[in-house]
Amino acid sequence: MIRPPSTSVARSVASRLPPLLLAAASALVAAGCAGLRGPEVPGPGAAPETRPEPETPTRWYWAYVANAESDVVSRVRYGPEGAASEKTVNVGVMPNATDRPLAVRVSPDGRHWYVTTSPGTRVGRLFRYETGTDRLLGSVRLGSSPGAVDLTPDGGEAWVADPGTGGGSGAPALAVVHVRTDSLREVARVAACASPGGSRVARSGDRAYVTCGDSDLLVEIDAAERTVVGEVGLEAGAGSCGPGAVETGDGRLWVACENSGEVLELDAGSLRVRRHLPAGGAPAALAVTPEGSLLLAANRGDGTLSVVHLGSGREVARLETSRPAPRGIAVSDDSRYAFVANASGGARRSTVDVFDLVALERVAEVEVEHGAAGVAFWRSRGVDR
């Protein structure tokens, strides 16, 4: 395989080329770089003045965001004309009470989106919608407080963390609900821990992971057998981890430690901590870019987005969000943009920020409804289509 030249090498070569060859060399570099999987990002510790300027996007991007205080899911887009909220979808079954749509996921094939409602004192649900038309296809009853949801790689199963499914006093909650997405049928409930926070399915599909905020545990579930096969206590630099989110990929796990303001990186096989990665105050949501080079943490304690270079383990940027409490992150399919959902107290509406992960800068924001929480990327397409 022939590797395309880096930008720095290309500039060095170009400075020594005769003018007649310069255009041909530039074309060769552009062709090589077009085959790269992800965007070229500034190196770890790059100063702001060395970062490239944001460019006008050449594609349109769409994401869904759940608004817990407004009982709607917003569909937002970003592209050459900026960001906009183009549609709101009413979610829930209770006309005179708040259903609280909380977590949202788009199926791997992009055809459906799923959202949990978490009313707290009544029955919550997992809803299934068709993307684009946003037509409701059905729902399934869960416990009173379903939260994080993730899908298997084929989209056929959903795993939902739900601390509201517990039984008697002192008994461990039936905290993880396993649902078939085609029939919206509950398959099993797995006793994991009393206060599940994050829930993620491994990219291989054979394992599910749940964080337990009450006991600082990470629980590993065999997805086929639907049984707990491992657990590990989490301890960060300041002691208790207080995890609220988990992310998976490439044989690794990342757990947000809200108490200490850092992220733990674990080996997915042994569940041993490999590294302590930096973040801001109270990281509440995590995402890894599809091409695998960057870890993003939404820090609700100080209203920032941490961008961590996974190769070096260093934080390359900490960027302010437009509202004080970022609660969800989704990354575009080309790893270029991050969509961050930000809640806001009082009468102010929530926002979704768009961050350019090459320029490391917030390039757009759009107001959505109150209580923005989970966000999921849907699709992108060229502007000429």
ChimeraX attribute file (.defattr): number of C-alpha atoms within 10 A of each C-alpha:
attribute: neighborCount
match mode: 1-to-1
recipient: residues
	/A:1	3
	/A:2	5
	/A:3	9
	/A:4	16
	/A:5	14
	/A:6	12
	/A:7	13
	/A:8	9
	/A:9	10
	/A:10	16
	/A:11	13
	/A:12	10
	/A:13	12
	/A:14	16
	/A:15	10
	/A:16	10
	/A:17	12
	/A:18	9
	/A:19	10
	/A:20	8
	/A:21	11
	/A:22	15
	/A:23	13
	/A:24	10
	/A:25	15
	/A:26	14
	/A:27	11
	/A:28	14
	/A:29	18
	/A:30	14
	/A:31	12
	/A:32	15
	/A:33	18
	/A:34	11
	/A:35	10
	/A:36	12
	/A:37	12
	/A:38	18
	/A:39	16
	/A:40	16
	/A:41	19
	/A:42	19
	/A:43	14
	/A:44	17
	/A:45	12
	/A:46	12
	/A:47	11
	/A:48	14
	/A:49	7
	/A:50	10
	/A:51	15
	/A:52	13
	/A:53	13
	/A:54	15
	/A:55	11
	/A:56	11
	/A:57	17
	/A:58	12
	/A:59	14
	/A:60	19
	/A:61	23
	/A:62	21
	/A:63	23
	/A:64	30
	/A:65	35
	/A:66	34
	/A:67	29
	/A:68	26
	/A:69	18
	/A:70	18
	/A:71	25
	/A:72	25
	/A:73	28
	/A:74	23
	/A:75	24
	/A:76	23
	/A:77	24
	/A:78	24
	/A:79	19
	/A:80	13
	/A:81	10
	/A:82	15
	/A:83	21
	/A:84	18
	/A:85	21
	/A:86	11
	/A:87	14
	/A:88	19
	/A:89	16
	/A:90	13
	/A:91	22
	/A:92	23
	/A:93	14
	/A:94	11
	/A:95	7
	/A:96	6
	/A:97	11
	/A:98	18
	/A:99	25
	/A:100	24
	/A:101	33
	/A:102	28
	/A:103	28
	/A:104	28
	/A:105	27
	/A:106	25
	/A:107	24
	/A:108	15
	/A:109	11
	/A:110	15
	/A:111	13
	/A:112	22
	/A:113	22
	/A:114	24
	/A:115	30
	/A:116	34
	/A:117	30
	/A:118	27
	/A:119	22
	/A:120	16
	/A:121	10
	/A:122	15
	/A:123	17
	/A:124	27
	/A:125	24
	/A:126	27
	/A:127	22
	/A:128	24
	/A:129	19
	/A:130	16
	/A:131	19
	/A:132	12
	/A:133	8
	/A:134	17
	/A:135	12
	/A:136	17
	/A:137	12
	/A:138	13
	/A:139	21
	/A:140	17
	/A:141	16
	/A:142	25
	/A:143	26
	/A:144	20
	/A:145	24
	/A:146	32
	/A:147	27
	/A:148	26
	/A:149	26
	/A:150	23
	/A:151	27
	/A:152	22
	/A:153	16
	/A:154	12
	/A:155	19
	/A:156	15
	/A:157	24
	/A:158	24
	/A:159	25
	/A:160	28
	/A:161	34
	/A:162	31
	/A:163	24
	/A:164	24
	/A:165	21
	/A:166	19
	/A:167	10
	/A:168	7
	/A:169	7
	/A:170	8
	/A:171	11
	/A:172	16
	/A:173	22
	/A:174	23
	/A:175	26
	/A:176	30
	/A:177	22
	/A:178	21
	/A:179	22
	/A:180	17
	/A:181	24
	/A:182	12
	/A:183	12
	/A:184	19
	/A:185	14
	/A:186	16
	/A:187	12
	/A:188	15
	/A:189	21
	/A:190	16
	/A:191	19
	/A:192	26
	/A:193	26
	/A:194	21
	/A:195	24
	/A:196	32
	/A:197	26
	/A:198	28
	/A:199	27
	/A:200	26
	/A:201	26
	/A:202	22
	/A:203	16
	/A:204	13
	/A:205	17
	/A:206	15
	/A:207	21
	/A:208	26
	/A:209	28
	/A:210	32
	/A:211	31
	/A:212	27
	/A:213	22
	/A:214	14
	/A:215	17
	/A:216	21
	/A:217	22
	/A:218	25
	/A:219	21
	/A:220	22
	/A:221	22
	/A:222	15
	/A:223	20
	/A:224	10
	/A:225	10
	/A:226	19
	/A:227	17
	/A:228	17
	/A:229	12
	/A:230	13
	/A:231	16
	/A:232	15
	/A:233	15
	/A:234	22
	/A:235	17
	/A:236	21
	/A:237	13
	/A:238	11
	/A:239	11
	/A:240	17
	/A:241	25
	/A:242	25
	/A:243	34
	/A:244	27
	/A:245	28
	/A:246	27
	/A:247	22
	/A:248	23
	/A:249	17
	/A:250	11
	/A:251	12
	/A:252	18
	/A:253	23
	/A:254	25
	/A:255	30
	/A:256	31
	/A:257	32
	/A:258	26
	/A:259	19
	/A:260	22
	/A:261	23
	/A:262	25
	/A:263	29
	/A:264	23
	/A:265	23
	/A:266	19
	/A:267	16
	/A:268	19
	/A:269	9
	/A:270	10
	/A:271	19
	/A:272	16
	/A:273	19
	/A:274	13
	/A:275	13
	/A:276	17
	/A:277	21
	/A:278	20
	/A:279	28
	/A:280	25
	/A:281	22
	/A:282	25
	/A:283	33
	/A:284	27
	/A:285	29
	/A:286	26
	/A:287	23
	/A:288	23
	/A:289	21
	/A:290	16
	/A:291	14
	/A:292	16
	/A:293	17
	/A:294	22
	/A:295	21
	/A:296	27
	/A:297	33
	/A:298	33
	/A:299	31
	/A:300	24
	/A:301	17
	/A:302	16
	/A:303	24
	/A:304	27
	/A:305	28
	/A:306	24
	/A:307	25
	/A:308	24
	/A:309	22
	/A:310	17
	/A:311	11
	/A:312	13
	/A:313	16
	/A:314	16
	/A:315	20
	/A:316	22
	/A:317	23
	/A:318	20
	/A:319	18
	/A:320	18
	/A:321	25
	/A:322	23
	/A:323	21
	/A:324	18
	/A:325	26
	/A:326	33
	/A:327	23
	/A:328	29
	/A:329	28
	/A:330	27
	/A:331	24
	/A:332	19
	/A:333	17
	/A:334	14
	/A:335	22
	/A:336	21
	/A:337	26
	/A:338	24
	/A:339	29
	/A:340	30
	/A:341	34
	/A:342	33
	/A:343	27
	/A:344	18
	/A:345	12
	/A:346	6
	/A:347	7
	/A:348	13
	/A:349	17
	/A:350	26
	/A:351	26
	/A:352	34
	/A:353	26
	/A:354	25
	/A:355	23
	/A:356	21
	/A:357	24
	/A:358	19
	/A:359	20
	/A:360	22
	/A:361	20
	/A:362	20
	/A:363	18
	/A:364	17
	/A:365	22
	/A:366	19
	/A:367	20
	/A:368	28
	/A:369	24
	/A:370	23
	/A:371	27
	/A:372	33
	/A:373	28
	/A:374	30
	/A:375	30
	/A:376	27
	/A:377	26
	/A:378	27
	/A:379	17
	/A:380	17
	/A:381	12
	/A:382	11
	/A:383	12
	/A:384	7
	/A:385	6
